[in-house]
Amino acid sequence: MSTYTRLMVVQATDAEAAKQIERDFRETAEHLGEEPGYQHSEVLAEDGDWLVILLTVWNGQGHAALFSSSNIYRLLLAAIEPRIVGTPVVRIFKHCTGGMA
């Protein structure tokens, strides 16, 4: 089974909103262990800008995609939507292993 990373990128409305979104992402990550196929996560914030990223790693593409319809994700969106510009960008990436010959 392949491992997949789900990347969620948001643009905060201002510096304070970015800090609140970072907090919301960290709190969400604390509860992801309850989600099927979840492995681990990271929260990334761009220095000097208001981009915030929630990166989560899953045991399969289905698990990564299923998270978008979970209750935890819906709660997260409700919390951050008033503090972001536009809509979150969400992409799912397959981990590629092995080196170049």
Secondary structure, 3 states (H helix, E strand, C coil): CCCEEEEEEEEECCHHHHHHHHHHHHHHHHHHHHCCCEEEEEEEECCCCCEEEEEEEECCHHHHHHHHHCHHHHHHHHHHHHHEEEEEEEEEEECCCCCCC
